């Protein structure tokens, strides 16, 4: 900051130079918005000029202040400078920090802070002292060949501080590592049974214990205080900077380098980076991941074997691919075993005459689909907050072993594969129980099963409620998006009567265009799934139709899209639809999108026709249909979902 000074409303102000570099940020830095919540004190480029306001009753040298503010504004450090000043007005600010409230800055002895840093398999430790600002300790922590650990770096900072402080002086040490403090507290009043045997950091702990013992014998007091990391605590931030600098020291400056007798393991992480460490949770996870990757490759090899046996011999497409690859040369289709197996599996899945698993099982194909949020499903299954019964049901559905009627009939437990729930509902209505649908998982999870209809509708509404809330919460600030009709879905005619959408798209015009479209297509369009054969039907919430009542037969004014939203700034009407469909097959998303487009094709076309014919203030409106598809087993195509979400919330 710096530059000219002026009086505004009885106050003195020092304002930043109004140059182009300042307005765009340039090298001018400030703390990011919300830094306290994230624990991030790193400086970032300022997007606006800065002003410093002070009371006009204060007396100071304008020229000196301008120079100091300019130096602060032009400072290009990656971190905010934090210098403790305990005199004048500034003392109230620093005594308001966490350590200040605890009285650490007024401690009669020495006040130290230390921190450890680990990056790219290098460990460093740094320490600073409040009473001796120029006395800085840095140490590169050794024994990196057995693996790195933030705990080891934190313990090294504590040990180096205890070595530097005179044994007769009282000490207060600020530490942001709870694990390090807990490790030391085990030795306080623990008796003779506490041992360092088997401790990976026994060399550093021995130094700490010996220093503490010596201080106790000399009558010096030692206090170790836990503070929060990266919350602007000046000593902690300075120690963090020194720990980062310590990592840049040469290997000759290492301390605590004595190797242990522990076995080391060489392994590769998911990014392909090689690591050599002693046994740890990371090594265990690497072994589990390696075993899983081996099983995945076995499945893909099976897909390649099935492709070699069947696909090239039975389809013209296979022979054409072989001829094309041969004509282009060996390098054109050169790929690894993993990529080859996935390509073979994809081609078999897309083949019209292939009706069995492309690899080993349907469950394997389900779990190997890429870009389908499988990591979220894995986190859910591994979560301790989820009841085991829910996990068990999910695993049964994924592995096609859920005890539904069709599966029980297949293993000989039930006589009929037909849905007993539907049979009971039909008997209540005194209807015939002939031609009952098969009791499959897809049927039980759809509105086609009348006994499950209420539960399916509730699941649909809950999922859409989360989506709708995310669109509203994470939208662009400049947009003016309004979900008309409230949180519940409504019939189109009711929606137009109760909201402002009729002011821009009159209902009479929309209904007239829709009836013309329906008349032109009703004679030719047939339900592609049939009235009673749709076992993978979506959980549509239309209460006016069921499996035997196609969507086209619903009166236009009584149709219910999930939501209709209006973006008033860009003049866009969004028709939003969410499909929750069975995802046991790879084409579930295309199936759900196809059904949604068929259901709302008349609505979108009629709205678009009316919008294009509007004049005056109502001219220039556009209509967009956005479809979200989610699988009943948790599948979500990430790229498509993100694109739809961006389109819906961007305005």
C-alpha positions as CSV (number, residue, x, y, z in Angstrom):
1,X,0.0,0.0,0.0
2,X,1.1,3.6,-0.1
3,X,0.8,6.6,-2.4
4,X,-1.3,9.7,-1.9
5,X,-3.2,10.5,1.3
6,X,-6.5,12.3,1.5
7,X,-9.2,13.1,4.0
8,X,-12.7,11.6,3.5
9,X,-15.5,12.3,6.1
10,X,-13.0,13.5,8.7
11,X,-10.6,10.6,8.4
12,X,-7.1,10.1,7.0
13,X,-6.8,7.5,4.3
14,X,-3.8,6.1,2.5
15,X,-4.8,4.5,-0.7
16,X,-3.0,2.2,-3.1
17,X,-1.8,3.4,-6.5
18,X,-4.6,3.2,-9.0
19,X,-2.5,1.5,-11.6
20,X,-3.4,-1.4,-13.9
21,X,-1.1,-3.8,-12.1
22,X,-2.7,-3.1,-8.8
23,X,-6.2,-3.5,-10.1
24,X,-5.4,-6.9,-11.5
25,X,-3.5,-8.1,-8.4
26,X,0.0,-8.3,-9.9
27,X,2.5,-9.1,-7.1
28,X,0.4,-7.4,-4.5
29,X,-0.7,-10.1,-2.1
30,X,-3.2,-10.5,0.7
31,X,-4.8,-13.4,2.7
32,X,-7.4,-15.4,0.8
33,X,-11.0,-15.0,1.8
34,X,-12.1,-17.5,4.5
35,X,-8.4,-18.3,5.4
36,X,-9.3,-18.9,9.0
37,X,-11.8,-21.6,8.3
38,X,-9.4,-23.5,6.0
39,X,-6.3,-22.9,8.1
40,X,-4.5,-21.4,5.1
41,X,-2.3,-18.4,5.8
42,X,-0.6,-18.5,2.4
43,X,-0.8,-15.2,0.6
44,X,-2.5,-14.8,-2.7
45,X,-2.7,-12.1,-5.4
46,X,-5.0,-9.3,-4.5
47,X,-7.7,-8.6,-7.0
48,X,-8.5,-5.0,-6.0
49,X,-6.6,-2.0,-4.7
50,X,-6.3,-1.6,-0.9
51,X,-7.0,1.3,1.4
52,X,-5.9,1.9,5.0
53,X,-8.1,4.1,7.1
54,X,-7.2,5.7,10.4
55,X,-8.8,8.2,12.8
56,X,-8.0,11.9,12.1
57,X,-7.2,12.3,15.8
58,X,-4.0,10.2,15.4
59,X,-0.7,12.0,14.9
60,X,1.9,10.4,12.6
61,X,4.3,11.2,9.9
62,X,2.4,11.0,6.6
63,X,5.5,10.4,4.5
64,X,6.9,7.7,6.8
65,X,3.5,5.9,6.9
66,X,3.2,6.1,3.2
67,X,6.6,4.5,2.8
68,X,5.8,1.7,5.3
69,X,2.5,1.0,3.7
70,X,4.0,0.9,0.2
71,X,6.6,-1.6,1.3
72,X,4.0,-3.8,2.8
73,X,1.8,-3.6,-0.3
74,X,4.7,-4.3,-2.6
75,X,5.9,-7.3,-0.5
76,X,5.8,-10.4,-2.7
77,X,6.4,-13.1,0.0
78,X,4.4,-16.3,-0.3
79,X,3.4,-15.9,3.4
80,X,2.1,-13.1,5.5
81,X,4.8,-11.6,7.8
82,X,4.0,-12.1,11.4
83,X,6.2,-10.1,13.8
84,X,5.1,-9.9,17.4
85,X,5.1,-6.4,18.9
86,X,4.1,-6.1,22.5
87,X,4.2,-2.3,22.8
88,X,1.8,0.3,21.7
89,X,-1.6,-0.4,20.1
90,X,-0.3,-3.5,18.3
91,X,0.2,-5.4,21.5
92,X,-3.6,-5.8,21.9
93,X,-3.8,-7.5,18.5
94,X,-1.0,-10.1,19.3
95,X,-2.4,-10.8,22.7
96,X,-5.6,-11.7,21.0
97,X,-4.1,-14.7,19.4
98,X,-4.5,-18.2,20.8
99,X,-1.1,-18.1,22.5
100,X,-1.7,-14.5,23.6
101,X,-4.9,-15.4,25.4
102,X,-3.0,-18.2,27.2
103,X,-0.3,-15.7,28.4
104,X,2.5,-17.3,26.5
105,X,4.0,-14.0,25.3
106,X,4.3,-12.8,28.9
107,X,5.9,-16.0,30.2
108,X,8.9,-15.1,32.4
109,X,11.1,-17.7,30.8
110,X,11.8,-18.4,27.2
111,X,8.9,-18.9,24.7
112,X,9.7,-21.2,21.7
113,X,7.8,-22.7,18.9
114,X,8.7,-25.6,16.6
115,X,7.3,-27.3,13.6
116,X,8.1,-30.1,11.2
117,X,7.8,-30.3,7.5
118,X,7.6,-33.3,5.1
119,X,7.7,-33.0,1.3
120,X,8.9,-35.3,-1.4
121,X,10.4,-37.8,1.1
122,X,12.5,-35.1,2.8
123,X,12.0,-34.1,6.5
124,X,12.9,-30.8,8.1
125,X,12.4,-29.2,11.5
126,X,12.6,-25.6,12.5
127,X,12.4,-23.7,15.8
128,X,12.2,-20.0,16.7
129,X,12.3,-18.0,20.0
130,X,10.2,-15.0,20.9
131,X,12.9,-13.5,23.2
132,X,15.7,-14.1,20.6
133,X,14.2,-13.1,17.2
134,X,17.5,-13.7,15.4
135,X,18.2,-17.1,16.9
136,X,16.8,-19.6,14.4
137,X,17.3,-23.4,14.5
138,X,17.0,-25.6,11.4
139,X,17.7,-29.3,11.1
140,X,17.2,-31.8,8.3
141,X,16.0,-35.0,9.9
142,X,17.8,-38.1,8.9
143,X,16.9,-41.8,8.2
144,X,14.8,-40.9,5.2
145,X,15.6,-44.3,3.6
146,X,13.2,-45.9,6.1
147,X,10.4,-43.6,5.2
148,X,9.3,-40.1,6.2
149,X,6.8,-39.1,8.9
150,X,5.5,-35.8,10.1
151,X,5.6,-37.1,13.7
152,X,9.4,-37.7,13.4
153,X,9.9,-34.2,12.1
154,X,7.8,-32.7,14.9
155,X,9.7,-34.7,17.5
156,X,13.0,-33.5,16.0
157,X,11.9,-29.9,16.4
158,X,11.1,-30.5,20.1
159,X,14.4,-32.3,20.6
160,X,16.4,-29.5,18.9
161,X,14.7,-26.9,21.1
162,X,15.4,-28.7,24.3
163,X,19.1,-29.0,23.3
164,X,19.3,-25.2,22.6
165,X,17.6,-23.9,25.7
166,X,19.7,-23.6,28.8
167,X,18.7,-26.3,31.3
168,X,18.3,-23.7,34.1
169,X,15.8,-21.6,32.1
170,X,12.0,-22.1,32.3
171,X,10.6,-23.0,28.9
172,X,7.2,-22.8,27.2
173,X,7.0,-24.6,23.9
174,X,4.2,-24.1,21.3
175,X,3.5,-27.2,19.2
176,X,0.8,-27.9,16.7
177,X,1.2,-31.7,16.7
178,X,-1.1,-33.5,19.1
179,X,0.5,-36.8,18.3
180,X,4.0,-35.6,19.3
181,X,2.7,-34.2,22.6
182,X,0.8,-37.4,23.4
183,X,3.9,-39.4,22.7
184,X,5.9,-37.4,25.2
185,X,3.1,-37.3,27.8
186,X,3.4,-41.1,28.0
187,X,6.7,-40.7,29.9
188,X,5.3,-38.3,32.5
189,X,4.8,-40.3,35.8
190,X,4.6,-43.6,33.9
191,X,7.0,-45.5,36.0
192,X,9.8,-48.0,35.0
193,X,7.7,-50.1,32.6
194,X,7.6,-47.5,29.8
195,X,10.1,-48.5,27.2
196,X,11.4,-47.3,23.8
197,X,11.7,-50.9,22.5
198,X,10.0,-51.1,19.1
199,X,9.6,-47.3,18.9
200,X,10.4,-46.1,15.3
201,X,11.6,-42.8,16.7
202,X,13.5,-44.1,19.7
203,X,16.7,-42.1,18.7
204,X,14.9,-38.8,18.9
205,X,12.8,-39.7,21.9
206,X,15.9,-40.7,23.8
207,X,17.2,-37.2,23.3
208,X,13.9,-35.6,24.4
209,X,13.7,-37.8,27.5
210,X,17.3,-37.1,28.6
211,X,16.9,-33.3,28.1
212,X,13.7,-33.3,30.1
213,X,15.2,-35.4,32.9
214,X,18.2,-32.9,33.1
215,X,15.8,-30.0,33.3
216,X,13.8,-31.6,36.1
217,X,17.0,-32.2,38.1
218,X,18.0,-28.5,37.6
219,X,14.5,-27.3,38.8
220,X,13.6,-25.7,35.5
221,X,9.9,-25.7,34.4
222,X,8.9,-27.0,31.0
223,X,5.4,-26.4,29.5
224,X,4.3,-27.7,26.2
225,X,1.2,-26.1,24.8
226,X,-1.0,-27.4,21.9
227,X,-2.0,-24.7,19.4
228,X,-3.8,-24.9,16.2
229,X,-1.8,-25.0,13.0
230,X,-2.0,-22.3,10.3
231,X,-4.3,-20.0,12.2
232,X,-2.0,-17.0,12.1
233,X,0.0,-17.8,15.3
234,X,3.2,-15.8,14.6
235,X,5.7,-18.1,16.2
236,X,4.1,-21.2,14.7
237,X,4.1,-19.7,11.3
238,X,7.8,-18.7,11.5
239,X,8.7,-22.1,12.7
240,X,6.8,-23.6,9.8
241,X,8.8,-21.4,7.4
242,X,12.1,-22.5,9.0
243,X,11.0,-26.2,8.8
244,X,10.4,-25.8,5.1
245,X,13.8,-24.1,4.7
246,X,15.4,-27.0,6.7
247,X,14.3,-29.4,4.0
248,X,16.6,-27.6,1.5
249,X,19.7,-28.3,3.6
250,X,22.3,-30.7,2.2
251,X,22.2,-34.3,3.4
252,X,25.5,-33.6,5.3
253,X,23.4,-31.5,7.7
254,X,21.2,-34.4,8.7
255,X,20.8,-35.4,12.4
256,X,19.4,-38.7,13.8
257,X,20.6,-40.8,10.9
258,X,21.1,-44.2,12.6
259,X,19.3,-47.0,10.9
260,X,17.1,-49.4,12.7
261,X,16.7,-53.2,12.1
262,X,13.3,-52.7,10.5
263,X,12.6,-54.2,7.1
264,X,12.0,-51.8,4.3
265,X,9.5,-52.2,1.5
266,X,9.7,-50.9,-2.1
267,X,6.3,-50.0,-3.5
268,X,4.6,-47.8,-6.0
269,X,1.6,-45.5,-5.3
270,X,-1.4,-45.0,-7.6
271,X,0.5,-42.1,-9.4
272,X,3.4,-44.3,-10.3
273,X,5.8,-42.8,-7.8
274,X,8.3,-45.3,-6.2
275,X,8.6,-45.4,-2.4
276,X,10.9,-47.2,0.0
277,X,9.6,-47.2,3.6
278,X,9.4,-49.4,6.6
279,X,6.1,-51.2,7.4
280,X,3.3,-48.7,7.7
281,X,-0.4,-48.3,6.8
282,X,0.7,-46.9,3.4
283,X,2.6,-50.2,2.7
284,X,-0.4,-52.2,3.8
285,X,-2.7,-50.2,1.5
286,X,-0.2,-50.6,-1.4
287,X,-0.3,-54.4,-0.9
288,X,-4.1,-54.4,-0.9
289,X,-4.2,-52.2,-4.0
290,X,-1.7,-54.5,-5.8
291,X,-3.8,-57.6,-5.0
292,X,-6.9,-55.8,-6.3
293,X,-5.1,-54.6,-9.5
294,X,-4.1,-58.3,-10.1
295,X,-7.7,-59.4,-9.8
296,X,-8.8,-56.6,-12.2
297,X,-6.2,-57.7,-14.7
298,X,-7.5,-61.3,-14.5
299,X,-11.0,-60.1,-15.3
300,X,-9.7,-58.0,-18.3
301,X,-7.7,-60.9,-19.6
302,X,-10.8,-63.0,-19.5
303,X,-12.6,-60.3,-21.6
304,X,-9.8,-60.3,-24.1
305,X,-10.0,-64.1,-24.3
306,X,-13.7,-64.0,-24.9
307,X,-13.2,-61.4,-27.6
308,X,-10.6,-63.5,-29.3
309,X,-12.9,-66.6,-29.3
310,X,-16.1,-65.0,-30.3
311,X,-16.1,-61.4,-31.5
312,X,-13.8,-61.5,-34.6
313,X,-15.4,-64.8,-35.8
314,X,-19.0,-63.9,-35.3
315,X,-19.2,-60.2,-36.4
316,X,-18.2,-58.3,-39.4
317,X,-17.2,-55.4,-37.2
318,X,-14.5,-57.6,-35.6
319,X,-13.0,-58.6,-39.0
320,X,-13.2,-54.9,-40.1
321,X,-11.2,-53.8,-37.0
322,X,-8.6,-56.4,-37.6
323,X,-8.2,-55.4,-41.3
324,X,-8.0,-51.7,-40.4
325,X,-5.4,-52.3,-37.7
326,X,-3.3,-54.4,-40.1
327,X,-3.5,-51.7,-42.8
328,X,-2.4,-48.9,-40.4
329,X,0.5,-50.7,-39.0
330,X,1.4,-52.3,-35.7
331,X,1.9,-49.0,-33.8
332,X,-1.6,-47.8,-34.5
333,X,-3.3,-50.0,-32.0
334,X,-0.3,-50.9,-29.8
335,X,-1.6,-50.8,-26.1
336,X,-1.0,-52.5,-22.8
337,X,-2.8,-55.5,-21.4
338,X,-5.1,-53.3,-19.3
339,X,-6.2,-51.0,-22.2
340,X,-6.6,-54.0,-24.5
341,X,-8.9,-55.8,-22.0
342,X,-11.1,-52.8,-21.5
343,X,-11.5,-52.3,-25.2
344,X,-12.4,-55.9,-25.7
345,X,-14.9,-55.8,-22.8
346,X,-16.5,-52.6,-24.2
347,X,-16.9,-54.1,-27.7
348,X,-18.5,-57.2,-26.3
349,X,-20.9,-55.2,-24.2
350,X,-22.0,-53.1,-27.2
351,X,-22.5,-56.1,-29.5
352,X,-26.1,-56.8,-30.2
353,X,-25.8,-60.6,-30.2
354,X,-23.9,-60.8,-26.9
355,X,-26.1,-61.4,-23.9
356,X,-23.8,-62.7,-21.2
357,X,-21.0,-61.1,-19.1
358,X,-18.2,-59.8,-21.3
359,X,-15.6,-60.8,-18.7
360,X,-16.3,-63.0,-15.8
361,X,-19.5,-61.8,-14.0
362,X,-21.9,-59.0,-14.2
363,X,-20.7,-57.8,-10.8
364,X,-17.1,-57.5,-12.1
365,X,-18.3,-55.4,-15.1
366,X,-20.3,-53.2,-12.8
367,X,-17.3,-52.5,-10.6
368,X,-14.9,-51.9,-13.5
369,X,-16.9,-49.2,-15.2
370,X,-14.8,-46.1,-15.3
371,X,-16.0,-42.6,-14.5
372,X,-19.1,-44.0,-12.6
373,X,-18.2,-42.7,-9.1
374,X,-17.1,-46.1,-7.9
375,X,-14.8,-44.3,-5.4
376,X,-17.9,-42.9,-3.7
377,X,-19.5,-46.3,-3.5
378,X,-16.3,-47.7,-2.0
379,X,-16.2,-44.9,0.6
380,X,-19.8,-45.6,1.5
381,X,-19.2,-49.3,1.9
382,X,-16.1,-48.7,4.1
383,X,-17.8,-46.1,6.2
384,X,-18.4,-47.1,9.8
385,X,-21.4,-44.7,10.0
386,X,-23.4,-46.9,7.6
387,X,-25.3,-49.8,9.1
388,X,-24.0,-53.3,8.1
389,X,-27.5,-54.3,6.9
390,X,-27.5,-51.6,4.3
391,X,-24.0,-52.6,3.2
392,X,-25.0,-56.2,2.9
393,X,-28.0,-55.3,0.7
394,X,-25.9,-53.2,-1.5
395,X,-23.3,-56.0,-2.0
396,X,-26.1,-58.5,-2.7
397,X,-27.5,-56.2,-5.4
398,X,-24.1,-55.6,-7.0
399,X,-23.2,-59.3,-7.0
400,X,-26.7,-60.3,-8.4
401,X,-27.3,-62.4,-5.3
402,X,-30.1,-60.4,-3.7
403,X,-32.8,-62.9,-2.5
404,X,-35.6,-61.6,-4.8
405,X,-38.2,-64.0,-6.3
406,X,-36.4,-64.6,-9.5
407,X,-33.1,-65.5,-7.8
408,X,-34.9,-67.7,-5.2
409,X,-36.7,-69.5,-8.0
410,X,-33.3,-70.0,-9.8
411,X,-31.8,-71.8,-6.8
412,X,-35.0,-73.9,-6.3
413,X,-36.3,-72.2,-3.1
414,X,-39.5,-70.7,-4.6
415,X,-41.8,-72.2,-7.1
416,X,-42.6,-69.1,-9.1
417,X,-40.3,-66.2,-10.1
418,X,-43.3,-63.8,-10.2
419,X,-43.6,-60.9,-7.9
420,X,-45.5,-61.8,-4.7
421,X,-45.9,-58.2,-3.7
422,X,-47.7,-57.4,-6.9
423,X,-49.8,-60.5,-6.4
424,X,-50.9,-59.3,-3.0
425,X,-51.8,-55.8,-4.3
426,X,-53.9,-57.3,-7.1
427,X,-55.7,-59.5,-4.7
428,X,-56.5,-56.5,-2.6
429,X,-58.0,-54.8,-5.7
430,X,-59.8,-58.1,-6.6
431,X,-57.9,-58.2,-9.9
432,X,-56.5,-61.1,-11.8
433,X,-53.1,-62.2,-10.8
434,X,-52.2,-63.5,-14.2
435,X,-49.2,-62.2,-16.2
436,X,-47.5,-61.0,-13.0
437,X,-44.1,-59.3,-13.6
438,X,-40.9,-61.1,-12.6
439,X,-39.7,-60.2,-9.1
440,X,-36.3,-58.9,-10.0
441,X,-34.2,-56.3,-8.2
442,X,-35.0,-53.7,-11.0
443,X,-38.7,-54.4,-10.6
444,X,-38.6,-54.0,-6.8
445,X,-36.7,-50.7,-7.1
446,X,-39.2,-49.2,-9.6
447,X,-42.6,-47.7,-9.4
448,X,-43.8,-50.6,-11.4
449,X,-44.2,-52.6,-8.2
450,X,-47.2,-51.0,-6.6
451,X,-46.3,-52.3,-3.2
452,X,-42.9,-50.5,-3.4
453,X,-44.2,-47.4,-5.1
454,X,-44.3,-45.2,-2.0
455,X,-40.7,-46.1,-1.0
456,X,-39.5,-45.6,-4.6
457,X,-41.1,-42.2,-4.8
458,X,-39.6,-41.2,-1.4
459,X,-36.1,-42.2,-2.6
460,X,-36.6,-40.3,-5.8
461,X,-37.7,-37.2,-4.0
462,X,-34.9,-37.3,-1.5
463,X,-32.2,-37.6,-4.3
464,X,-33.8,-34.8,-6.3
465,X,-34.0,-32.7,-3.1
466,X,-30.2,-33.0,-2.7
467,X,-29.6,-32.1,-6.3
468,X,-31.9,-29.1,-6.2
469,X,-30.2,-27.8,-3.1
470,X,-26.8,-28.2,-4.7
471,X,-27.9,-26.3,-7.8
472,X,-29.2,-23.4,-5.6
473,X,-26.2,-23.4,-3.2
474,X,-23.3,-23.6,-5.7
475,X,-24.7,-21.4,-8.5
476,X,-23.0,-18.3,-10.0
477,X,-23.4,-15.1,-7.9
478,X,-24.5,-13.1,-10.9
479,X,-27.3,-15.4,-11.9
480,X,-31.0,-14.9,-11.1
481,X,-32.3,-18.5,-11.0
482,X,-35.8,-19.2,-9.6
483,X,-37.3,-22.7,-9.1
484,X,-40.9,-22.1,-9.8
485,X,-43.6,-24.1,-8.0
486,X,-41.6,-24.6,-4.8
487,X,-39.9,-27.9,-3.7
488,X,-42.7,-30.3,-4.8
489,X,-43.4,-31.2,-8.4
490,X,-46.6,-29.9,-9.8
491,X,-48.8,-30.6,-12.8
492,X,-48.1,-28.3,-15.7
493,X,-51.5,-26.6,-15.7
494,X,-51.3,-25.9,-12.0
495,X,-47.7,-24.7,-12.4
496,X,-48.7,-22.1,-15.0
497,X,-51.7,-21.0,-13.0
498,X,-49.7,-20.3,-9.8
499,X,-46.4,-18.9,-11.0
500,X,-45.1,-16.1,-13.3
501,X,-44.1,-18.4,-16.1
502,X,-47.5,-17.8,-17.8
503,X,-46.5,-14.1,-18.2
504,X,-43.7,-15.0,-20.6
505,X,-45.1,-18.3,-22.1
506,X,-48.9,-18.2,-22.1
507,X,-50.5,-21.5,-21.2
508,X,-53.1,-21.4,-23.9
509,X,-50.3,-21.1,-26.6
510,X,-48.2,-23.9,-25.0
511,X,-51.2,-26.3,-24.7
512,X,-52.3,-25.6,-28.3
513,X,-48.8,-26.4,-29.6
514,X,-48.6,-29.5,-27.4
515,X,-51.9,-30.9,-28.6
516,X,-50.8,-30.4,-32.2
517,X,-47.6,-32.3,-31.6
518,X,-49.5,-35.1,-29.7
519,X,-52.0,-35.5,-32.5
520,X,-49.3,-35.8,-35.1
521,X,-47.3,-38.4,-33.2
522,X,-50.0,-40.4,-31.3
523,X,-50.8,-42.6,-34.2
524,X,-47.1,-43.6,-34.9
525,X,-45.4,-43.6,-31.5
526,X,-45.5,-46.8,-29.5
527,X,-44.1,-47.6,-26.1
528,X,-40.6,-49.1,-26.9
529,X,-40.5,-51.1,-23.7
530,X,-44.1,-52.4,-24.0
531,X,-46.8,-52.1,-21.4
532,X,-45.7,-55.0,-19.1
533,X,-42.2,-55.9,-20.0
534,X,-40.3,-53.0,-18.6
535,X,-38.4,-54.6,-15.7
536,X,-35.9,-51.7,-15.5
537,X,-38.4,-48.9,-15.5
538,X,-37.4,-45.7,-13.9
539,X,-39.0,-44.7,-10.6
540,X,-41.1,-41.9,-12.2
541,X,-43.3,-40.2,-9.8
542,X,-46.3,-39.7,-12.0
543,X,-49.3,-40.8,-10.0
544,X,-51.6,-40.9,-13.0
545,X,-50.0,-43.9,-14.8
546,X,-48.3,-47.2,-14.1
547,X,-46.7,-50.0,-16.1
548,X,-49.7,-50.5,-18.2
549,X,-50.2,-46.7,-18.8
550,X,-47.6,-45.1,-21.1
551,X,-46.5,-41.6,-20.4
552,X,-47.9,-40.4,-23.8
553,X,-51.4,-41.2,-22.6
554,X,-51.2,-38.8,-19.7
555,X,-53.1,-35.6,-20.3
556,X,-50.6,-32.9,-21.2
557,X,-51.7,-30.5,-18.5
558,X,-51.3,-33.2,-15.8
559,X,-47.7,-34.1,-16.6
560,X,-45.2,-33.4,-13.9
561,X,-41.5,-32.6,-14.6
562,X,-39.3,-32.8,-11.6
563,X,-38.7,-29.0,-11.7
564,X,-39.0,-26.0,-13.9
565,X,-36.5,-23.2,-13.3
566,X,-36.3,-19.7,-14.8
567,X,-33.1,-17.8,-15.2
568,X,-34.4,-14.2,-15.6
569,X,-31.1,-12.6,-16.5
570,X,-30.2,-14.8,-19.5
571,X,-33.9,-15.5,-20.4
572,X,-33.7,-19.2,-20.1
573,X,-36.3,-21.7,-19.0
574,X,-34.9,-25.0,-17.7
575,X,-36.9,-28.2,-17.6
576,X,-35.1,-30.4,-15.1
577,X,-35.7,-34.1,-14.8
578,X,-34.0,-36.7,-12.6
579,X,-34.1,-40.4,-13.5
580,X,-33.2,-43.0,-10.9
581,X,-32.9,-46.3,-12.8
582,X,-31.4,-49.7,-12.5
583,X,-27.7,-49.5,-13.3
584,X,-26.9,-53.3,-13.5
585,X,-26.1,-52.8,-17.2
586,X,-23.6,-50.4,-18.7
587,X,-26.1,-48.5,-20.8
588,X,-28.3,-47.4,-17.9
589,X,-27.6,-43.7,-18.5
590,X,-28.6,-43.8,-22.1
591,X,-31.7,-45.7,-21.2
592,X,-32.7,-43.1,-18.5
593,X,-31.9,-40.1,-20.8
594,X,-33.9,-41.7,-23.7
595,X,-37.0,-42.1,-21.5
596,X,-36.7,-38.6,-20.1
597,X,-36.4,-37.1,-23.6
598,X,-39.4,-39.1,-24.8
599,X,-41.5,-37.9,-21.8
600,X,-40.7,-34.2,-22.1
601,X,-40.2,-34.0,-25.9
602,X,-43.6,-32.5,-26.4
603,X,-43.2,-30.1,-23.5
604,X,-39.8,-28.8,-24.7
605,X,-40.8,-28.5,-28.3
606,X,-44.1,-26.7,-27.5
607,X,-42.3,-24.3,-25.2
608,X,-39.6,-23.7,-27.8
609,X,-42.2,-22.9,-30.5
610,X,-44.0,-20.5,-28.3
611,X,-40.8,-18.8,-27.2
612,X,-39.6,-18.3,-30.8
613,X,-42.9,-16.8,-31.8
614,X,-43.0,-14.3,-28.9
615,X,-42.6,-10.6,-29.5
616,X,-41.8,-7.5,-27.5
617,X,-40.6,-8.1,-23.9
618,X,-41.3,-11.8,-24.1
619,X,-39.0,-12.3,-27.1
620,X,-35.5,-13.9,-26.8
621,X,-36.3,-16.8,-24.4
622,X,-34.7,-20.2,-24.8
623,X,-35.7,-23.6,-23.5
624,X,-33.3,-26.2,-22.2
625,X,-33.9,-29.8,-21.0
626,X,-31.4,-31.0,-18.4
627,X,-31.5,-34.6,-17.4
628,X,-29.8,-36.1,-14.4
629,X,-29.5,-39.9,-14.2
630,X,-28.5,-41.9,-11.2
631,X,-28.3,-45.6,-10.7
632,X,-30.1,-47.5,-7.9
633,X,-26.7,-49.0,-6.9
634,X,-25.0,-45.6,-6.7
635,X,-23.7,-45.2,-10.3
636,X,-23.4,-41.6,-11.5
637,X,-21.6,-40.8,-14.8
638,X,-19.3,-38.1,-13.4
639,X,-18.5,-36.1,-16.5
640,X,-22.2,-36.0,-17.7
641,X,-23.4,-35.1,-14.2
642,X,-20.8,-32.3,-13.8
643,X,-21.7,-30.9,-17.2
644,X,-25.4,-30.9,-16.4
645,X,-24.8,-29.4,-13.0
646,X,-22.7,-26.6,-14.5
647,X,-25.4,-25.9,-17.0
648,X,-28.1,-25.8,-14.4
649,X,-26.3,-23.6,-11.9
650,X,-24.4,-21.4,-14.2
651,X,-27.4,-19.5,-15.5
